[in-house]
Amino acid sequence: MATMLTDQDIVLRLVLAAALGAAVGLERERLEWVAGLRTHMLVCLGAALVMIVSAYGFNDVISAYRIVLDPSRVAAQVVSGIGFLGAGTILFLRQQVIRGLTTAASLWTVAAVGLAVGGGLYLAACVTTALIVIILALVKPLENRLFRRQGTRRVVILVDRLRVSLQQIETEIEGTGLPVRQITLRRGDTPLEDYVEFALARTAPKASVLSLVARLQSLEGVLSVSV
């Protein structure tokens, strides 16, 4: 049978859970994500309370009727149930572009931190929180540096198909010497407009890209250029 917590223990666990959730939430708030400081605090605090209630909230019934309960059942429900909240932070901006997966993962992990605090595993909760902050704040710049060469920079041109041809656009691109990975042509909003989209390596010199944009804008029939 689990020993009943004192009032001081309950307050300590709830306050610590809120503080650890805030430590992670501050990093997400800094980047202005939907799930920021308050959301992470509430998730961690709620998970800690659920764990306390699960482990210690039924002592009277257990003592009176000699019932055996498994506190891990409620913890398992929290781990799976937090997925619904995490799904709300994931944004499908356009095809093959998804944002919010890291924030959803941080919410899921913060819930686990709350369960650890509620169960009295203070060291595990604090170390996990420190690792979460390191992963969110420090690993991303390293990741961007290591995988920067794999990224692409997309240039989208809105053209009047009667006044400019795809060959003219390709000639301007080749004139800058920039390597083009892909060119896509799709219909615009009106019968006479087309979108020409092409991908450049993200490592392409900024000056060369700006020069290409200026050359494209000078073509008759090019309505807009965006990078």
Secondary structure, 3 states (H helix, E strand, C coil): CCCCCCHHHHHHHHHHHHHHHHHHHHHHHHCCCCCCHHHHHHHHHHHHHHHHHHHHCCHHHHHHHCCCCCCHHHHHHHHHHHHHHHHCCCEEEECCEEECHHHHHHHHHHHHHHHHHHCCCHHHHHHHHHHHHHHHHHHHHHHHHHCHHHCEEEEEEEEECCCCCHHHHHHHHHHHCCCEEEEEEEECCCCCEEEEEEEEECCCCHHHHHHHHHHHHCCCCEEEEEC
